[in-house]
């Protein structure tokens, strides 16, 4: 997103969610803004990936990966997305 124009927004959320996001941002040495943006981007990416599979035949191995991912916690899921993105970008080099 570095080359895109950033637009400020006002966002209301439950205090507990805000506290949780702040704790996660601190753990990863991110600003709150960076943490929220990254999580939204990952969510959209996962959503697009899930919709891309709708109506398509997928292999048992692909189905198992999706099921495993659904069983992961947020940290594990985020690590997997980073790994997959890294592998995808290294293949195109």
Secondary structure, 3 states (H helix, E strand, C coil): CCCCCCCCCCCCCCHHHHHHHHHHHHHCCCCHHHHHHHHHHHHHHHHHHHHHHCCCCCCHHHHHHHHHHHCCCHHHHHHHHHHHHHHHHHHCC
